Amino acid sequence: MPIEIGNQPFNERVDKGIHNDFMRGAVASAQDSIEARRQLAVQELGNWEEWRNHGEEIRQHVLQYLDYYLEQLSENVAKRGGHVFFAQTKEEATEYIQEVVKKKNAKKIVKSKSMVTEEISLNQSLEAEGCQVIETDLGEYILQVDDHDPPSHFVAPALHKNKEQVRDVFTKKLGYTKSANHEELAWHAREMLRQEYLTADIGITGCNFAVAETGSVCLVTNEGNADLVTSLPKTQITVMGMERLVPTFEEMEVLVSMLTRSAVGQKLPSYVTVLTGPREEGAVDGPEEFHLVIIDNGRSDILGGEFQSVLQCIRCAACANVCPVYRHIGGHSYGSIYSGPVGAVLSPLLGGYDKYKELPYASTLCGACTEVCPVKIPLHQLIHKHREMIVEKEGKAPISEKLAMKAFGLGAASPTLYKLGSKVAPTAMSPFTVGDKISTGAGPLKAWTEIREFPAPNKVRFRDWFKNREKGGKK
């Protein structure tokens, strides 16, 4: 699958994440600090719930009239001399971009951070054509240098690495000779990347929001790399998911403000870059040729269905930043470039239940993700809906679970069997019981007790206790 990272089974990925003490510490620290900053930033806006309602309104309106706004966007990009390509599949998208690269005889490509290009495996397809693809976002650059390690977070892709690990990677791969000081590491990366911008043939970016009214593309960054990627190479390609639209700049301003506050607790990012077609006559910078690739890749199948609201997502990762499950297993455990609660909803929709049926169960259903979502996606409800679909409609529940539920159904439906089962339960569980807790077990019980203890069944059944109590009261 295009969004897949790694090929380990889900349980193995989770086990690896749970036992990665550094990763868990890094994620917990980042969650705590980002959430604290987010709360301060949203308070400054006044009534945050009103802003959330407005954000939801904007996103739902766009999805309702998506065909209209996509057509308007396409027409306005074309009016300004740009080229628009609608790709139904990831293969169509990568083939179109490969053709542009071949026509330009391009050998070096610089990219700014983009989740949708990760989704369609764009780097791999271009490298297969003999191109050198350089990620210019610092986090993505670190991962690329480190043997193409996949991102583990929407906003902070290298969250799972510390500065000592980054220093070791730079030393091994880039000839770095200085300390693990973050300023020295960033400066070294900046020096390495500066020459790449100047010698690149093509620049490729993602898209935070496209403005239908003007045919503009908005990029939200903190490092300025997107400005260089879009202004220095002669050919510019922007890749966007078909839902990443706003009608006008007015709506864009609202969502950018909510995005930055929700993502990292900032009033505004360092850079909000707006690109409107190729360079006009008399302009001093910008591309000579501009291509906008609009990707479906399964999104139209979500429209109009029970999961449509997940397409409201603005990729802020606020849901991951408060998720207790993400806190303990990390982003790579999801096996998808889309991690956290929104990944647990989106990945099965784009990649299928055969690959991602476990992800909806990687949730406590506590609802924290829904509470912080700036566009009010009911994430915990969508996760629950996935569970319902997996069990009742897809029939993909594990065999052990099916048998256990069937046995429970038979026992609960028969007073005789239920009475017998409740009587033998304490004896049956005694080998695994210490005091009043079950701390070890076999089968599904083993997986549970590896994480937490399970209450042991009482030796005296409630019914027996209640009957004896009544007899004692009558006496």
C-alpha positions as CSV (number, residue, x, y, z in Angstrom):
1,M,0.0,0.0,0.0
2,P,1.3,3.5,-0.8
3,I,0.8,4.8,2.8
4,E,2.4,1.8,4.4
5,I,5.7,2.0,6.3
6,G,7.4,-1.2,7.2
7,N,6.0,-4.7,6.9
8,Q,6.0,-5.9,10.5
9,P,2.7,-7.2,12.0
10,F,0.9,-4.6,14.2
11,N,1.6,-6.4,17.5
12,E,5.4,-6.5,16.7
13,R,5.4,-2.8,15.9
14,V,3.6,-2.0,19.1
15,D,5.9,-4.1,21.2
16,K,8.9,-2.4,19.7
17,G,7.4,1.0,20.4
18,I,6.4,0.2,24.0
19,H,9.9,-1.0,24.8
20,N,11.6,2.1,23.2
21,D,12.2,4.1,26.3
22,F,13.7,7.1,24.6
23,M,10.9,7.4,22.0
24,R,8.3,7.2,24.7
25,G,10.1,9.9,26.7
26,A,10.5,12.1,23.7
27,V,6.8,11.8,22.7
28,A,5.6,12.4,26.3
29,S,7.8,15.5,26.7
30,A,6.7,16.8,23.3
31,Q,3.0,16.2,24.0
32,D,3.2,17.9,27.4
33,S,5.0,21.0,26.1
34,I,3.0,21.4,22.8
35,E,-0.4,20.9,24.6
36,A,0.6,23.6,27.2
37,R,1.5,26.0,24.4
38,R,-1.6,25.1,22.5
39,Q,-3.9,25.9,25.4
40,L,-2.3,29.4,25.9
41,A,-2.4,30.1,22.2
42,V,-6.1,29.2,21.8
43,Q,-7.1,31.2,24.9
44,E,-5.8,34.3,23.2
45,L,-8.5,34.0,20.5
46,G,-11.3,34.3,22.9
47,N,-14.1,31.8,22.5
48,W,-12.2,28.9,21.1
49,E,-15.4,26.9,20.6
50,E,-16.8,29.5,18.3
51,W,-13.6,29.3,16.3
52,R,-13.9,25.5,16.1
53,N,-17.5,25.8,14.9
54,H,-16.4,28.3,12.2
55,G,-13.5,26.0,11.2
56,E,-15.9,23.0,11.0
57,E,-18.3,25.1,9.0
58,I,-15.7,26.1,6.4
59,R,-14.4,22.5,6.0
60,Q,-17.9,21.0,5.7
61,H,-18.9,23.7,3.2
62,V,-15.9,22.9,1.0
63,L,-16.6,19.2,1.1
64,Q,-20.2,19.7,0.2
65,Y,-19.3,21.8,-2.8
66,L,-16.0,20.2,-3.6
67,D,-16.6,19.7,-7.3
68,Y,-17.4,23.4,-7.7
69,Y,-14.3,24.6,-5.9
70,L,-12.0,22.2,-7.6
71,E,-13.2,23.4,-11.0
72,Q,-12.8,27.0,-9.9
73,L,-9.3,26.4,-8.6
74,S,-8.4,24.6,-11.8
75,E,-9.7,27.4,-14.0
76,N,-7.9,30.1,-12.1
77,V,-4.6,28.2,-12.0
78,A,-4.8,27.8,-15.8
79,K,-5.7,31.5,-16.3
80,R,-2.4,32.4,-14.7
81,G,-0.4,30.1,-17.0
82,G,-0.2,27.1,-14.7
83,H,-0.9,23.4,-15.5
84,V,-3.4,21.3,-13.5
85,F,-3.6,17.6,-13.5
86,F,-6.2,15.5,-11.7
87,A,-4.9,12.2,-10.6
88,Q,-7.4,9.5,-9.5
89,T,-4.7,7.1,-8.3
90,K,-1.2,7.4,-6.9
91,E,0.2,5.8,-10.1
92,E,-1.4,8.5,-12.3
93,A,0.1,11.2,-10.0
94,T,3.6,9.8,-10.0
95,E,3.5,9.1,-13.8
96,Y,2.5,12.7,-14.5
97,I,5.3,14.1,-12.3
98,Q,7.8,11.7,-13.9
99,E,6.8,13.0,-17.4
100,V,7.4,16.6,-16.3
101,V,10.8,15.6,-14.9
102,K,11.7,13.8,-18.1
103,K,10.7,16.8,-20.3
104,K,12.9,19.1,-18.2
105,N,15.7,16.5,-18.2
106,A,15.8,17.1,-14.5
107,K,18.3,15.3,-12.3
108,K,18.1,17.2,-9.0
109,I,14.8,17.9,-7.2
110,V,14.4,19.8,-3.9
111,K,11.2,19.2,-1.8
112,S,9.5,20.9,1.1
113,K,7.7,18.8,3.7
114,S,4.6,17.1,2.2
115,M,2.5,14.3,3.7
116,V,0.6,13.6,0.4
117,T,3.9,13.0,-1.5
118,E,4.8,10.5,1.3
119,E,1.3,8.9,0.7
120,I,2.0,8.3,-3.0
121,S,5.7,7.3,-2.5
122,L,6.8,10.1,-4.8
123,N,10.5,10.1,-3.7
124,Q,10.9,6.4,-4.5
125,S,9.3,6.8,-8.0
126,L,11.5,9.7,-8.9
127,E,14.6,8.0,-7.6
128,A,13.8,5.0,-9.7
129,E,14.0,7.4,-12.7
130,G,17.5,8.3,-11.7
131,C,16.7,11.6,-9.9
132,Q,18.3,12.9,-6.8
133,V,15.5,14.0,-4.4
134,I,16.5,16.2,-1.5
135,E,14.1,16.9,1.5
136,T,14.7,20.4,2.7
137,D,12.6,20.4,5.9
138,L,15.1,19.8,8.7
139,G,13.2,16.9,10.2
140,E,12.6,15.2,6.9
141,Y,16.2,15.9,5.9
142,I,17.4,14.1,9.0
143,L,15.2,11.1,8.3
144,Q,16.3,11.0,4.6
145,V,20.0,11.1,5.6
146,D,19.3,8.3,8.1
147,D,18.5,5.7,5.4
148,H,15.1,7.1,4.6
149,D,13.7,6.5,8.1
150,P,9.9,7.2,7.8
151,P,8.2,10.1,9.7
152,S,6.5,9.4,13.0
153,H,4.5,12.7,13.4
154,F,2.7,15.0,11.1
155,V,4.4,18.2,12.2
156,A,7.6,16.9,13.8
157,P,8.6,14.0,11.6
158,A,11.9,13.3,13.5
159,L,10.2,13.4,16.9
160,H,11.5,9.9,17.8
161,K,15.2,11.0,17.5
162,N,17.4,13.0,20.0
163,K,20.2,15.4,19.1
164,E,22.9,12.8,20.0
165,Q,21.3,10.4,17.5
166,V,21.1,13.2,14.9
167,R,24.8,14.0,15.5
168,D,25.8,10.3,14.9
169,V,23.8,10.2,11.7
170,F,25.4,13.5,10.4
171,T,28.8,12.2,11.4
172,K,28.4,8.9,9.6
173,K,26.7,10.3,6.5
174,L,27.7,13.9,6.1
175,G,31.2,14.1,7.6
176,Y,30.0,16.2,10.5
177,T,32.7,16.9,13.2
178,K,31.1,19.1,15.7
179,S,29.0,18.6,18.9
180,A,25.4,17.5,19.5
181,N,24.5,21.2,20.1
182,H,21.2,21.8,18.2
183,E,22.4,25.1,16.8
184,E,25.5,23.5,15.3
185,L,23.5,20.6,13.9
186,A,21.0,23.0,12.3
187,W,23.7,25.2,10.9
188,H,25.5,22.2,9.3
189,A,22.2,21.1,7.6
190,R,21.7,24.7,6.4
191,E,25.1,24.8,4.8
192,M,24.6,21.4,3.1
193,L,21.2,22.4,1.8
194,R,22.0,25.9,0.5
195,Q,23.9,24.6,-2.5
196,E,21.2,22.1,-3.3
197,Y,18.6,24.9,-3.7
198,L,20.9,26.8,-6.1
199,T,21.5,23.8,-8.3
200,A,18.1,22.1,-8.3
201,D,16.2,21.7,-11.6
202,I,12.7,21.3,-10.0
203,G,11.0,22.2,-6.7
204,I,8.2,20.2,-5.3
205,T,5.9,21.1,-2.4
206,G,2.8,19.9,-0.7
207,C,-0.1,22.2,0.0
208,N,-1.7,23.3,3.2
209,F,-4.5,25.1,1.5
210,A,-5.4,26.0,-2.1
211,V,-7.5,29.2,-2.6
212,A,-10.1,28.5,-5.2
213,E,-11.0,32.1,-5.9
214,T,-7.4,33.0,-7.0
215,G,-5.8,29.8,-7.9
216,S,-3.2,30.3,-5.2
217,V,-1.4,27.7,-3.1
218,C,-0.6,28.4,0.6
219,L,2.3,26.8,2.5
220,V,2.8,27.1,6.2
221,T,6.3,26.6,7.5
222,N,8.8,27.6,10.2
223,E,12.1,27.2,8.4
224,G,11.7,29.2,5.2
225,N,12.7,26.2,3.0
226,A,9.4,26.3,1.1
227,D,10.2,29.9,0.0
228,L,13.5,28.7,-1.5
229,V,12.0,25.6,-3.0
230,T,9.3,27.7,-4.8
231,S,11.4,30.6,-5.8
232,L,14.8,29.3,-7.1
233,P,14.1,26.2,-9.3
234,K,12.7,27.2,-12.8
235,T,10.0,24.5,-12.6
236,Q,7.6,24.2,-9.6
237,I,5.3,21.2,-8.9
238,T,2.7,21.4,-6.1
239,V,1.0,18.2,-5.0
240,M,-2.3,18.4,-3.0
241,G,-5.0,16.1,-1.7
242,M,-8.3,17.1,-3.4
243,E,-9.9,18.2,-0.1
244,R,-7.2,20.7,0.8
245,L,-9.3,23.7,-0.4
246,V,-10.7,27.0,0.8
247,P,-13.0,29.3,-1.1
248,T,-11.2,32.6,-0.4
249,F,-8.3,34.1,1.5
250,E,-10.7,35.0,4.3
251,E,-11.3,31.3,5.1
252,M,-7.6,30.6,4.6
253,E,-6.7,33.1,7.3
254,V,-9.1,31.5,9.7
255,L,-7.7,28.0,9.1
256,V,-4.1,29.0,9.1
257,S,-4.5,30.7,12.5
258,M,-6.2,27.6,13.9
259,L,-3.7,25.2,12.3
260,T,-0.6,26.9,13.8
261,R,-2.2,27.3,17.3
262,S,-3.3,23.6,17.3
263,A,-0.1,22.2,15.8
264,V,2.6,23.9,17.9
265,G,1.0,26.6,20.0
266,Q,2.0,29.5,17.8
267,K,-0.1,32.6,16.9
268,L,1.4,32.4,13.4
269,P,4.2,30.4,11.9
270,S,7.5,32.0,10.7
271,Y,6.4,31.9,7.1
272,V,3.0,31.8,5.3
273,T,4.0,31.5,1.6
274,V,1.4,32.0,-1.1
275,L,2.2,31.0,-4.6
276,T,-0.1,32.0,-7.5
277,G,1.0,30.4,-10.8
278,P,4.3,30.9,-12.6
279,R,6.4,34.0,-12.4
280,E,4.8,37.0,-14.1
281,E,6.7,39.4,-16.3
282,G,8.8,41.8,-14.3
283,A,8.8,39.6,-11.2
284,V,12.2,39.0,-9.6
285,D,11.7,35.4,-8.5
286,G,9.4,32.4,-8.7
287,P,9.2,29.5,-11.1
288,E,8.9,29.9,-14.9
289,E,6.6,26.8,-15.0
290,F,4.0,25.7,-12.5
291,H,2.2,22.4,-12.2
292,L,-0.6,21.6,-9.7
293,V,-1.2,17.9,-9.2
294,I,-4.6,17.2,-7.4
295,I,-4.8,13.7,-6.0
296,D,-7.9,11.6,-5.2
297,N,-6.3,8.3,-4.2
298,G,-9.4,7.0,-2.4
299,R,-10.8,10.3,-1.1
300,S,-13.8,10.4,-3.4
301,D,-14.8,7.0,-1.9
302,I,-15.0,8.6,1.5
303,L,-17.1,11.6,0.3
304,G,-20.8,11.2,1.1
305,G,-20.2,8.3,3.5
306,E,-20.2,7.8,7.2
307,F,-16.5,8.8,7.4
308,Q,-16.6,12.0,5.3
309,S,-15.8,14.2,8.3
310,V,-12.3,12.9,8.4
311,L,-11.6,14.8,5.2
312,Q,-12.0,18.0,7.2
313,C,-8.6,17.3,8.7
314,I,-6.0,20.2,8.4
315,R,-3.1,18.0,9.5
316,C,-2.3,19.8,12.7
317,A,-1.6,16.6,14.7
318,A,-3.4,18.1,17.8
319,C,-5.1,14.7,18.2
320,A,-1.8,12.8,18.3
321,N,-0.5,15.4,20.8
322,V,-3.1,14.4,23.4
323,C,-3.6,10.7,22.6
324,P,-2.6,8.4,25.5
325,V,-2.0,5.5,23.0
326,Y,0.2,7.5,20.7
327,R,2.1,8.6,23.8
328,H,3.1,5.0,24.6
329,I,3.5,3.4,21.1
330,G,4.8,6.2,19.0
331,G,4.0,7.0,15.3
332,H,5.8,4.1,13.6
333,S,3.6,1.6,15.4
334,Y,0.7,2.6,13.2
335,G,2.5,1.2,10.2
336,S,1.2,4.2,8.1
337,I,2.5,7.7,7.4
338,Y,-0.8,8.8,9.0
339,S,-0.5,8.1,12.7
340,G,-2.4,9.0,15.8
341,P,-6.2,9.1,16.1
342,V,-6.7,10.6,12.7
343,G,-4.4,8.0,11.2
344,A,-6.5,5.3,13.0
345,V,-9.5,6.6,11.0
346,L,-7.9,7.6,7.7
347,S,-5.4,4.7,7.2
348,P,-8.1,1.9,7.0
349,L,-10.1,4.1,4.6
350,L,-7.1,4.7,2.2
351,G,-5.2,1.4,2.8
352,G,-8.0,-1.1,3.6
353,Y,-9.0,-3.2,6.6
354,D,-6.8,-6.1,5.5
355,K,-3.8,-3.9,6.3
356,Y,-5.1,-1.6,9.0
357,K,-7.9,-3.3,10.8
358,E,-5.9,-3.1,14.1
359,L,-5.6,0.7,14.1
360,P,-9.1,1.5,15.3
361,Y,-8.4,-0.6,18.4
362,A,-5.3,1.5,19.1
363,S,-7.5,3.9,21.1
364,T,-9.0,4.2,24.5
365,L,-12.0,6.1,23.1
366,C,-11.4,8.7,25.7
367,G,-12.5,11.5,23.3
368,A,-9.5,13.8,24.0
369,C,-8.7,13.8,20.2
370,T,-12.2,15.0,19.4
371,E,-12.1,17.7,22.1
372,V,-8.9,19.3,20.7
373,C,-9.6,19.0,16.9
374,P,-9.8,22.5,15.6
375,V,-12.3,21.5,12.9
376,K,-14.4,19.3,15.2
377,I,-13.9,15.9,13.6
378,P,-15.6,13.4,15.9
379,L,-12.6,11.2,15.8
380,H,-13.5,8.8,18.7
381,Q,-16.9,8.2,17.2
382,L,-15.3,7.4,13.8
383,I,-12.9,5.0,15.4
384,H,-15.8,3.3,17.1
385,K,-17.6,3.2,13.7
386,H,-14.6,1.4,12.2
387,R,-14.8,-1.2,15.0
388,E,-18.4,-1.8,14.2
389,M,-17.6,-2.1,10.5
390,I,-14.7,-4.5,11.1
391,V,-16.8,-6.8,13.3
392,E,-20.3,-6.6,11.9
393,K,-19.9,-5.9,8.2
394,E,-16.4,-7.0,7.2
395,G,-16.3,-10.0,9.5
396,K,-12.6,-9.3,10.2
397,A,-12.5,-9.8,14.0
398,P,-9.8,-12.3,15.1
399,I,-10.9,-16.0,15.3
400,S,-10.1,-16.0,19.0
401,E,-12.4,-13.0,19.6
402,K,-15.2,-14.5,17.5
403,L,-15.0,-17.8,19.4
404,A,-14.8,-16.0,22.8
405,M,-17.9,-13.8,22.0
406,K,-19.8,-16.8,20.6
407,A,-19.0,-18.8,23.8
408,F,-20.1,-15.9,26.0
409,G,-23.3,-15.5,24.0
410,L,-24.2,-19.1,24.5
411,G,-23.3,-19.0,28.2
412,A,-25.2,-15.7,28.8
413,A,-28.3,-16.9,27.0
414,S,-28.5,-20.1,29.2
415,P,-29.2,-19.6,32.9
416,T,-27.8,-23.1,33.6
417,L,-24.5,-22.5,31.7
418,Y,-24.1,-19.0,33.1
419,K,-24.6,-20.4,36.7
420,L,-22.1,-23.2,36.1
421,G,-19.5,-20.8,34.5
422,S,-19.7,-18.3,37.3
423,K,-19.1,-21.1,39.8
424,V,-16.1,-22.7,38.1
425,A,-14.5,-19.3,37.1
426,P,-12.5,-18.8,40.3
427,T,-11.1,-22.3,40.1
428,A,-10.3,-22.1,36.4
429,M,-8.4,-18.8,36.9
430,S,-6.6,-19.8,40.1
431,P,-3.3,-20.7,38.3
432,F,-3.0,-17.1,37.1
433,T,-4.3,-15.4,40.2
434,V,-2.1,-13.7,42.8
435,G,-4.2,-12.3,45.7
436,D,-7.2,-10.7,44.0
437,K,-5.5,-9.9,40.7
438,I,-4.7,-11.9,37.6
439,S,-1.1,-10.9,36.7
440,T,-0.4,-13.4,34.0
441,G,-2.3,-15.6,31.6
442,A,-2.5,-17.4,28.3
443,G,-3.9,-16.5,24.9
444,P,-5.8,-13.1,24.8
445,L,-5.4,-12.9,28.6
446,K,-1.6,-12.9,28.2
447,A,-1.7,-9.8,25.9
448,W,-3.8,-8.0,28.4
449,T,-1.8,-8.9,31.6
450,E,1.5,-7.9,29.9
451,I,0.2,-4.3,30.1
452,R,-2.0,-4.3,33.3
453,E,-3.4,-6.6,35.9
454,F,-6.9,-8.0,35.6
455,P,-9.4,-8.4,38.5
456,A,-9.8,-12.0,39.6
457,P,-13.3,-13.4,39.8
458,N,-14.7,-13.4,43.3
459,K,-14.8,-16.8,45.1
460,V,-18.4,-16.1,46.2
461,R,-20.8,-15.2,43.5
462,F,-22.9,-12.1,43.9
463,R,-26.1,-14.1,43.7
464,D,-25.0,-16.5,46.5
465,W,-23.8,-13.6,48.6
466,F,-27.1,-11.8,48.2
467,K,-29.2,-14.9,49.0
468,N,-27.2,-15.5,52.2
469,R,-27.5,-11.8,53.1
470,E,-31.3,-12.0,52.7
471,K,-31.5,-15.2,54.8
472,G,-29.4,-13.6,57.5
473,G,-31.7,-10.5,57.4
474,K,-34.8,-12.6,57.9
475,K,-33.3,-14.3,60.9
